[in-house]
Amino acid sequence: MSISPMFFRAAALCAAALVVTSAHAADKPKEEVALQQKLHGVWKGPACGGDWTYKADGTFEVVHYSPGNNTLSGTWEVRWNALPLTLVRTCKASDDPDLVGKTWEVKLIELDDEALAYQYPDQYPKGHTVHYTREAAKGAKDKGAK
């Protein structure tokens, strides 16, 4: 099942109106938890955009990032204080020392079972949008091949 961008915006608006007092999933509104769970998994990016794996524990790993084909890892969170929501990623380790400590903040434009799209704040709302597609889980690929 896919959630349309309109539903995503409506859900985000509802969730943003709630006060979040804890970083623990058990203390977060159901809408927030469900939406953040949509990020979990592997997202294939455009050329040089990297293939990002977002984990439930708030960490990420990236391969094929930048023209240097770099790898990196770090932490991620979603800020619910404004619409569109902001995805914040901070690099903790990389084979490129210039990336370590770097933080990227992007506006989430689309997020559903198959697509992730964002814009950098200085390009929102009419600038370039970066698109990713979910990489199907290995088991799902095998089932589709039957």
C-alpha positions in Angstrom: 0.0 0.0 0.0 1.3 3.4 -0.9 0.5 6.7 0.8 0.0 9.6 -1.5 1.9 12.8 -1.0 -1.3 14.5 0.0 -1.9 12.0 2.8 1.8 12.4 3.8 1.3 16.2 4.1 -2.0 15.7 6.1 -0.4 13.2 8.4 2.6 15.4 8.9 0.4 18.4 9.7 -1.5 16.3 12.4 1.7 15.0 13.8 3.4 18.4 13.8 0.6 19.7 16.0 1.5 17.2 18.7 4.1 18.0 21.3 6.9 15.4 21.4 8.6 15.2 24.7 10.8 12.1 24.3 13.0 10.5 21.7 11.7 7.0 22.6 9.3 5.5 20.0 6.9 4.4 22.8 6.5 8.0 23.7 5.9 9.3 20.2 2.5 9.7 18.5 1.6 6.7 16.3 1.6 8.9 13.2 5.2 10.0 13.9 6.4 6.4 14.5 4.6 5.1 11.4 6.0 7.8 9.2 9.5 7.4 10.5 9.3 3.6 10.0 8.7 4.3 6.3 12.3 5.6 6.1 13.8 2.3 7.4 15.5 0.3 4.7 17.7 0.8 1.7 17.1 3.7 -0.7 18.8 3.8 -4.1 19.7 7.3 -5.1 20.6 9.2 -8.3 24.2 9.2 -9.6 26.5 10.4 -6.9 23.5 10.7 -4.4 24.4 7.4 -2.8 22.5 4.4 -1.6 21.3 5.2 1.9 20.3 2.6 4.5 18.2 4.1 7.4 18.0 1.9 10.5 15.4 1.8 13.2 18.1 2.7 15.8 18.6 6.2 14.3 21.7 5.3 12.4 22.5 5.2 8.6 25.0 3.8 6.2 25.7 5.1 2.7 27.6 3.7 -0.2 28.3 5.2 -3.6 28.1 8.8 -2.3 29.6 11.6 -4.4 31.9 11.5 -7.4 34.4 9.9 -5.1 32.2 6.9 -4.5 32.5 7.4 -0.8 31.1 5.4 2.1 29.8 7.0 5.3 27.8 6.3 8.4 26.1 8.4 11.1 22.9 9.3 12.7 19.5 10.5 11.5 16.4 12.1 12.9 13.2 13.7 11.7 12.3 17.1 13.0 8.6 17.6 13.4 8.7 21.4 14.3 7.7 22.7 10.8 6.2 21.6 7.5 7.5 20.0 5.5 9.3 17.8 8.0 13.1 18.0 8.1 15.3 15.0 7.8 18.6 15.7 9.6 21.6 13.4 8.9 25.0 13.8 10.6 28.1 11.9 9.3 30.1 10.2 12.1 32.5 8.2 10.0 33.6 8.2 6.3 36.5 7.2 4.0 36.5 11.0 3.1 37.6 12.9 6.3 36.0 16.1 4.9 32.5 14.5 5.4 33.0 13.5 9.1 31.0 15.9 11.2 29.0 17.2 8.3 25.2 17.6 8.9 22.7 17.7 6.1 19.2 19.0 6.7 16.6 18.4 4.0 12.9 19.0 3.6 10.9 15.7 3.1 8.7 16.2 0.1 7.6 12.7 -0.5 7.8 9.5 1.5 5.9 6.3 0.9 6.6 2.6 0.5 8.5 3.1 -2.8 9.6 6.7 -3.0 11.6 9.2 -1.0 12.1 12.7 -2.2 13.6 15.8 -0.6 14.9 19.3 -1.2 17.6 21.2 0.5 16.1 24.2 2.4 17.7 26.8 0.1 16.0 25.1 -2.8 12.5 24.6 -1.2 9.8 24.8 -2.6 10.6 25.3 -6.3 14.1 24.1 -6.6 15.7 20.8 -7.4 14.2 17.7 -5.8 16.4 14.6 -5.1 14.5 11.3 -5.6 15.3 7.9 -4.2 13.6 4.5 -4.7 13.3 1.8 -2.1 15.4 -1.3 -2.8 13.2 -4.3 -2.5 14.1 -6.7 0.3 15.8 -9.9 -1.0 12.9 -12.1 0.1 10.4 -9.8 -1.8 12.5 -10.1 -4.9 12.6 -13.8 -4.7 8.8 -14.0 -4.2 8.2 -11.8 -7.2 10.3 -14.2 -9.4 8.0 -17.1 -8.9 
